[in-house]
Amino acid sequence: MPRTAVKWLPALVVPAVIVAGVIAVPMQAGAAVDLPDKTPEQILLMVHDSTVTSFSGSLEQSSDIGLPQIDLSPAMSDSLPGAAGAGAVTSAMELLTGSHKARVYVDGADKTRVQILDKMAERDVIVNGTDGWTYDSQTNEVSHVAIPAELKSTLDAQAAERAARAPAGLATPAQLAEHFLTDIDPSTTVSVGNDGSVAGRNVYELVLTPKTTETLVESVTIAVDSETGLPLGVTVAAVGQETPAFHVAFTSVDFSTPSADRFSFSPPAGSTVTEVPVPTASELTKMTSEAAAGEPRSDSTGDMPTVTGSGWSAVAHIAASAVPSELSANPLLAQLTTEVAGGRALSTSLLNVFFATDGRVFVGSVPLDLLQAAAAVQ
């Protein structure tokens, strides 16, 4: 469950980006191979002990999460409150449908670039030290996150990187694997799947299966490089769905250090640049300590989500005061959601979002009735 501040998200993309941030994207292994047998614990140690810090590669992604069909025509986009919000909605929705190709460059914990290659355009997410950028060549829109030096010194580099990446909801397979492996607890069965290959490299499959039935996730499969321990893909299967809900796989991977200019970015002439706020070091430290203690998290403005439950059945509650006022006026909301008891719902095979009539929002990879029940007691 993502725990980034709602205020980091563009005002009109709460439904779409919540989906993008919560759901990991998976891989599909190639022809079967026969590797030396390893236990789940041994494969977990391979990932933990991996020394790979720099690499680049090509990815292919497709998705099948059952998003509602919506009208993203220019006429509909023109009717949205704010051109920047309209473009963000369109980009987010496109990323969650169809097939996409991307290039990924990583150099250490605080230099990452993801280039999503569309037919006639390109979208980029760049993290370079204390700066994070997103760019859409089709709309010529740029978002910038300036990570304060005090935040970098207070938290580890990966936490700062996640802060910079939050507006886009994008991550490499290794980062996605970290998300799931960090949260392994007694509610998860860990096993070894079939040996396979990704981008011409032999991989072990580490399979995480929820023990609870109160989740939409059937399993998560992580493809681990047999030589380096680097996760090369993550597969998320939905309950009751035969095809993978998401599929992403490296088609090529290079373990040499990418050129430094891959992480340099200057807004193109004429582009619209939006500065995205981030919490202060003290606010983020407080949030981290509260999460570690299992306490509901909130900041001084009260717009941080609170999380009830844990593991696969966790539910995030976003207060009405933290939900952008433009959301209710967004014509895409009616297309994305259906009317249900107590409000409206956005339902996919891996995630449900419940919009209560009083303005509160509840999110989880759980059945809709659990979100409605959470709304009734809070």
N, C-alpha and C positions, 0 to 999 in steps of 0.2 A: 504494500500500500504506500503510495507516495506521500511524503510528509512535508512537501515544500509549501511555502506560503501561497495562498490563493492570489494575493496581490501581485505575485510575480507573473501571473498569467495574463495575456491580453484579455481585455474585458469581455470580448465576444466569443472566446474559444474555450470557455470552461468545460462544456461537455466533450468536445473533441480532444482537447489536450489532456484532460483527465484520462481518457481512454488510452491515448498514446503513451502517457507516462506510467500507467499502471501495468499495462500488458507488455510482457517481454516478447521479442520476436525470435522465431526458432530456425533451426537448420534441418536439413535432410541429408543423411549420410549417403555416400556413394556405395560402390560394390563392397560386399562383405569381405573382411580380411580376418586372419587368425593371429591375434596378438597373445603374448604371454598372459596367463590369467592373473588378475588382480582383484583384491577385495574393494568394496566401496571406500573403506578407510584409506587404502593405499592410493586410490585415485584422488581422493580429497587431499591427501598430502602432496600429490603431484601438483595440483592446482595451487595449494598454499605455498609450496616451495618453488614455484616457477620463477625463474630469473629474467624472463622476457619483459623488457620495458619499452622496446621500440620495435615497431613493425608497420607495414602498410599492406593493403590488399583491396581486392574488388569483392563486392557483396551483391547478391541478388535476393530480393525479398518479394514475397507475395502474401496476401492475407485473405482470410475467409472467416470473419467474425460476425457476419450477419447484420451489418449496419443497415439501417433503413435507407431506401433510395431517396435522395434529396435533390432539389433543383439548385445547381450551382452555376446557372446561366448568368451572363452579364447583367440581364435585367434584374435577377434576384440579388446579385451582388450589389448593384446600384441602390437597392432598397434597404440595405443594411446600414445601421447607424455607425458611420465611420468607415472610410475606405480601408484604413489599416486593419481594422477588425475583420472586414469582409475578406481581405486577402489572406489573413491568418486562418480564418475558418476554412477557406477553400484549400489552402495548403495542407492543413491538418487532416481534413477529410480525405484528400487525395492520397496522403501517406498511409491511410488506413484501408484503402481499397486498391484493387488491381495489383500490378507488378511494378517493381522499381529496381533500379540498379544504383549502386553507390560506390564511391571510393573512400577508404578510411586510412588516415595517417595518425600514428601515435608515437610520441617521443617522450617517455617518462610520464609522470603522474599529472603534469599540468600543461601538456601540449597535445591537443587532439584536433583533428579536422575531419569532418564528414561531409562529402560532396554527394548530394542526391542528384542524379543525372536524369532529367526529364527529356522528352523528345525535342522540345524547342527551348528549354530553359535549364537552369541549375539552381539548386538551393544548397547553401553552405552553413555549417555550424563550426565555428572555430573557437578553441580555447587556447590562449597563449599567455601563460603566466597569470597576471592579474586582470586580463581582459578576456571577455567572452563576446562573440559576435554571431548573429544569424543574418543571412542575406538571401533574398529571393530575387533572381534576375528578371523574372517575369513582371513583378510589381515594382521592382527597384526599391524595395523596402529593407531597411537595416535595423536590427535591434542590438543594443550594446549593453553589456553588464560590466561595470567596473568593480572589481573585487578589492575592497580596502586592504591595505597592507596589514592592518591589525587583525583582519580576519584570517589572512594567510598565516600569520604568526601564531594565532590562537588555535586554529584547527589544522589538521593535517592537509596535505596538498589534495588528496582525493576528495575531501569534503568541500574544499574550495572549488574544485573542478565541477562537482555535482551542482553547486550553487550557480555556476556560470552556465551549466547545461540545462538548468531547469526550464527556461522559457520554451525550449524546443522539444523536450521530452525524448531526446535521441540518445543512444548509447551504443557502444561496441558490444559484440558478444561477450567479451571478457567482463565488461562492466555489468551486463545483465546477469551473467553467471554469479558475479559477486553479490548482486542483490538477492538472489535466491539462496546462495550458500550461506550468507551471513545470517539468514533467518531460520536455518534448520533447527528444529526443536522436536520434542517427543511426538508432535502431531504429524511428523513426516516419516515415511518409510524410504530409506535410501538403498538402492540396489544397482547392479551393473547390467546394462543392456547389451546389445550386440556390438561387436567390433565393426568399424566401418572406415570410410575415408572421406575427407573433406579437402577440397582444393589439392588433391593428389597426396595428402598426408594421412597417415593412419591415425585413427582416433578411437579412444574408449568412450563408451556412453555411460554417463552417470544419470540414473533415473530417480527423480524425486516424486513420490506419490503421496498425496494427502490422505491421512487416516480418517478425516472427518468427511461427512456427506454434505456439510453445510458450505460447500464451495462449488463454483462453476469450473474449477480447474481439475482436470483428470490426472494430468501428470506434467512434469517438466523434465525434459531430457537435455543434458549438457554434453556436447561433444568436446572431449579433451584430447589435445594433441599428445600422441604417445611418447614423443621425444622431449618436448619443451614444457608440457603441462599447461599450455595456454588454451583456454576455451576458444574453440573456433566456431561454435554455434550453440544456440539455445532453442529448444522446441517446446512450445506450450500447446498441449492438447486440451480441448474442451470436453466436458462431460456430454455424452450422447452424440458427439460429432465424429464421423469417421476420418475426415480430412483434417490436417493440421489447421488450427485456427490462425497461426502465423508461421511463416517459413522464411528464414534468412540463412544464407550459407556463404562462406567465403568461396569464391571460384578461383581465386589466386591469393597467395600470401607471401610476403617477403619480410624476412626478419632483420634486414639491415636498417640503419637509422635513416629516416626520411630527411630530405633537405630542409634546412631551417626556413627557407622561403615559403614552404608549404603552410606555415603557421602565421605568416604575415598577412594582414588585411587592412585595407584602407577603404572607406566607403566610396563607391563610385560617384562621379560627378552627377549632380542632380538627384541623388537618392534621398529618401526620407529616413532620417535616423531617429530612433526612439531610445531614450535611456531607460533601462529597466532597474527599479530599485531593489536592493538586497538588504537583509537584516544587518544590524551592526554586530560586531564580534560578541558583545555581551548578550544580545538577544539570542544569537545562534547558539552560544554556549549554554544559555539557560534552557533553550529548547532541547539541546542534546542531553543535558543532565536530566531533564524531566522525562524524556523518552527512555533513558536508561533505567529510571526509577519506576517506569510503567505508569507515570502520571499523565493525565490529559495535558496537552500542550497549548499554551496561548501566549501571545505577545501583548505588549502594552496597549495595542489597539483592539485586542480581542478578535483578530481576524485569522488566527491560525486554526486549522482543523483540529478537532479532538478525535482520538481513535479509541473505539471500544472493541473488546474482544482481542484476539491475537492470532498470529499465523494466517492460515488460509481463510479463516472466517472473520477477519478483522473488518470493521466498518468505520469509515471516516465520516464525521459529521462536520459540515461547514455551516456556521451560523449565518442567518439571513443578512446580518449586517456586513458580512464579508463577501457576499455574492454581489457582483457588479449590477447596478440598477439597470444597465442596458440589456441584461440578459432576458428579462421578461418581455422586452420590446423587440427582441430579435426574431424575425420571421422564420429563421431556421429552426428555432426551438420547437415550433409546432410540427415541422417535418420530421425532426429527429425523435420526437417523443410521442407517446400515446397516453391518453387519459386513463388513470387508474384511481382506485380508492385513495383519497387523501391528497391527490396531486397528479403529476405526470411522471412518466418513466422513460428513460433511454435504456434499451436492453440490447445487449450483444451476447455472443456465446461465451464470453469470458468476463464480462463486466456489466453490472447494473448501476444506473444512476437514478435516484429518486428525488424529484423536485417537489417538496411539500408545498401545499397551498399557502403556507405562512412564510415562504421564502427560503426555508432551510433546504440544504442539499445533503443527501446521504449517498455514499459511494462505497462499493465493495465488489469483490469477485465472489458474490454470494447470491442466492435466490432473492428475487424482488421482495418476497414476503418478509424476509429478515430485515431488509431496509425499512419497510413500512412498520415493522414491530419496533425497530430502534427509534423511529420517529415518534411513535406513540408513547414511549417511556421517557423521552428527553425533552 
